Amino acid sequence: MPVIVNGYELNDAEMEQELPDHQDATDPLQSAMTALVLRRVLLDEARQLELKADRDDALIEALLAQEVKVPMPGREECLRQYQAHPARFTVGELVEASHILFQVTAGVDLDALRKHASIVLADLLENPQQFAECAKANSNCPSSEVGGSLGQITRGATVAEFEQAVFSGVAGQLIPRLIETRFGLHIIQLGRKVDGRLRPFEEVESSIADAMRMASHDHAVRQYLQLLVGRAKISGIDLPGADSPLLQ
């Protein structure tokens, strides 16, 4: 069934050009077609408003610049963000960590893996001095060759779940639970921790304002797309949601 947007039928050539940008999507075909639909809706609106540009991308940019306006957040809003998330604005924070990774691979019995990791963790909580030896015997990470040592870790250097665990844990102790990330299950032992320095609000105020404005702009664009999709005549496709991502 052809996909028709406001009387315009999307064609195979457009799909062929768009599809390579969506190979990481769960459903590349659906994602590419959704992007084409949204692009067509935006172009139709821009032309309806008699906007002019030499390229389609520039025409869409002109439309969004005219129709989606987001004010810069005020000082008080930025200060509340700063006070609510001090870790984001702290520099120089370090933690020494070692881990044992039980890697999750295709076809692995996750329940059996978690049970085995839990037994190893229980043994280490009783005998933490055996951590390095245990890492060499059990860890699926190259760090197993050095007893599981990852050296000094800074914020942003690891995935979020691992970072949260190591920076909230107690220096010199084993974290008493398994930490699960996209890589698998981890047993983590912490060494020395170095407290960072909270940057003064005045140093980061402008970057906080920029980030907040960008987030507000993205939200406003999704709302604008909802409005345009709701007004458009679209057939041949079930959109996964009116807040589908705009083509980058």
C-alpha positions in Angstrom: 0.0 0.0 0.0 1.5 3.4 -1.0 2.1 6.0 1.7 0.4 9.3 0.8 0.9 12.5 2.6 -1.4 15.4 1.8 -1.9 13.9 -1.7 1.8 13.3 -2.3 2.9 9.6 -2.7 6.2 8.8 -1.2 8.3 6.8 -3.7 11.0 4.1 -3.6 13.8 6.5 -4.5 13.1 8.5 -1.4 13.1 5.4 0.7 16.3 4.1 -0.8 18.0 7.4 0.0 16.6 7.6 3.6 17.0 4.0 4.7 20.8 3.9 5.4 20.3 6.5 8.1 18.0 4.1 10.1 20.0 0.9 10.2 20.3 1.1 14.0 16.6 1.4 14.5 14.5 -1.6 15.8 12.5 -1.5 12.6 14.6 0.4 9.9 11.8 0.5 7.3 9.2 1.9 9.7 11.7 4.4 11.1 12.7 5.6 7.6 9.2 5.9 6.4 8.1 7.8 9.5 11.0 10.2 8.9 9.9 10.7 5.3 6.3 11.3 6.4 7.4 13.9 9.0 9.7 15.6 6.5 6.9 15.9 3.9 4.5 17.3 6.5 7.0 19.9 7.5 7.8 20.9 3.9 4.1 21.2 3.1 3.6 23.5 6.0 6.6 25.6 5.1 5.3 26.0 1.5 1.8 26.8 2.9 3.3 29.6 4.8 5.1 30.7 1.7 8.6 30.4 3.2 11.5 30.4 0.8 14.8 28.5 0.8 17.2 27.0 -1.8 17.2 23.5 -0.1 14.5 21.4 1.6 16.6 21.1 4.8 17.0 24.9 4.9 13.2 25.3 4.3 12.5 23.0 7.3 15.0 25.0 9.5 13.3 28.2 8.5 9.9 26.8 9.4 11.0 25.6 12.8 12.8 28.9 13.5 9.7 30.8 12.8 7.1 28.5 14.4 8.9 27.0 17.4 10.2 29.6 19.8 11.5 28.8 23.2 12.6 31.4 25.7 16.0 31.2 27.4 15.5 29.9 31.0 16.0 32.5 33.8 18.7 32.6 36.4 16.4 31.1 39.1 15.5 28.1 36.9 19.2 27.5 36.2 20.1 27.7 39.9 17.4 25.1 40.8 18.9 22.8 38.2 22.4 23.4 39.6 21.3 22.7 43.2 19.4 19.6 42.3 22.2 17.9 40.4 25.6 18.9 41.9 27.4 15.8 40.6 26.9 17.1 37.1 28.9 20.2 37.9 31.7 18.6 39.9 35.1 18.2 38.4 38.2 16.2 39.5 36.2 13.4 41.2 38.0 10.0 41.1 37.5 6.5 42.3 39.7 3.5 42.1 37.7 0.4 41.2 38.2 -3.3 40.3 35.5 -5.5 39.0 34.5 -9.0 38.0 32.4 -9.2 34.8 30.0 -12.0 34.1 29.3 -11.2 30.5 25.8 -11.6 29.0 26.1 -13.1 25.5 23.6 -14.5 23.1 22.0 -17.7 24.3 23.4 -17.4 27.8 21.1 -18.7 30.7 20.7 -15.4 32.6 19.2 -17.0 35.6 22.1 -19.5 35.9 24.6 -16.7 35.3 23.0 -14.5 38.0 23.0 -17.4 40.4 26.7 -18.1 39.8 27.6 -14.5 40.2 25.6 -14.2 43.4 27.5 -17.2 44.9 30.8 -15.6 43.9 29.7 -12.3 45.5 28.7 -14.0 48.7 32.1 -15.7 49.0 33.9 -12.4 48.4 31.9 -10.6 51.0 33.2 -13.2 53.4 36.8 -13.1 52.0 37.3 -9.8 50.1 41.1 -10.3 50.1 40.5 -13.0 47.5 39.1 -10.5 45.0 42.1 -10.4 42.6 42.4 -14.2 42.4 38.7 -14.5 41.9 38.7 -11.9 39.1 41.4 -13.9 37.3 39.4 -17.0 37.5 35.9 -15.7 36.7 35.9 -12.3 34.9 35.2 -12.0 31.2 36.9 -8.6 31.1 40.6 -8.1 29.9 41.1 -6.5 33.3 41.0 -10.0 34.8 44.8 -10.2 33.9 45.5 -7.5 36.5 43.1 -8.8 39.2 40.1 -6.9 37.8 41.7 -3.5 38.3 40.2 -0.7 36.2 42.5 2.0 37.7 41.1 5.4 38.4 37.7 6.2 37.0 36.3 9.7 36.4 32.6 10.6 35.8 31.5 10.0 32.2 34.1 7.2 31.7 31.7 4.3 32.1 28.1 3.5 31.5 25.6 5.2 33.8 24.7 2.2 36.0 28.4 1.4 36.7 29.2 5.1 37.4 26.4 5.5 39.8 27.5 2.4 41.7 31.1 3.2 42.0 30.7 6.9 43.0 28.0 6.2 45.5 29.8 3.2 47.1 32.0 3.3 50.2 35.8 3.7 49.6 37.8 0.5 50.3 34.8 -1.8 50.4 33.0 -4.3 48.2 29.7 -3.2 46.8 27.3 -5.7 48.5 25.1 -6.4 45.4 25.5 -7.3 41.8 25.5 -4.3 39.4 23.8 -4.9 36.1 24.8 -3.0 32.9 24.4 -3.7 29.2 27.7 -5.7 29.4 26.5 -8.1 32.0 26.7 -8.5 35.8 29.5 -6.9 37.8 31.0 -7.5 41.2 32.8 -4.2 42.2 35.5 -3.5 44.8 36.3 0.1 45.5 39.6 1.5 46.5 40.6 5.2 47.2 38.1 7.9 46.4 39.0 11.6 45.7 36.3 14.2 46.2 35.9 16.6 43.3 35.4 20.3 43.2 31.9 21.8 42.7 32.3 24.4 40.0 30.8 27.8 41.0 27.3 28.5 39.6 28.6 31.5 37.7 31.0 29.2 35.7 28.3 26.9 34.5 25.2 29.1 34.4 25.4 29.7 30.6 25.9 26.0 29.8 23.0 25.0 32.1 20.8 27.6 30.3 21.8 26.3 26.9 21.1 22.7 27.9 17.7 23.5 29.4 16.8 25.6 26.3 17.8 22.7 24.0 15.7 20.3 25.9 12.7 22.7 25.9 13.2 23.2 22.1 13.2 19.4 21.5 10.0 19.1 23.4 8.4 22.0 21.6 9.3 20.5 18.2 7.6 17.2 19.2 4.5 19.1 20.1 4.6 21.0 16.8 4.9 17.8 14.9 1.9 16.4 16.8 -0.1 19.4 15.6 1.0 19.1 12.0 0.5 15.3 11.9 -3.0 15.8 13.4 -3.9 18.2 10.6 -2.3 16.3 7.7 -4.0 13.7 5.5 -1.9 10.6 5.8 -2.7 7.1 4.6 -0.8 3.9 4.1 1.1 4.0 7.4 0.4 3.7 11.1 2.8 6.2 12.8 4.3 4.8 16.0 3.3 8.0 17.8 2.8 11.6 16.9 6.0 12.4 18.8 8.1 10.4 16.5 11.7 11.7 16.1 12.3 14.4 13.5 14.8 13.4 10.8 18.2 14.7 11.7 
